[in-house]
Amino acid sequence: MQTYPETQSILEKHTESRTKCLVYTRVMGYHRPVESFNIGKKGEHKQRTHFEEKGDRS
């Protein structure tokens, strides 16, 4: 993941007020936090293709 210099300086400035964000994904019918995956499963999750459905959002 690439971080732009201006973004990096903002993140460093507000380090003390940031909170940890858990990312969950659906695995075999239930949701699990990605941080609990083993190293191979984490790599597989990073390689997934994300997409947005195009449609009427009104």
C-alpha angles and dihedrals in degrees: 000000000000119000120200117228095244091050091048092053091050091050092049091048093055100036095123094054097047121106130207115262119209117212116208127195133186113255122179094336100318138073123254132177112254091224089069092059122105118249094267094051091047089054091049090050091052091054095054118117114238121206140179122224112237113222147103110313097181 
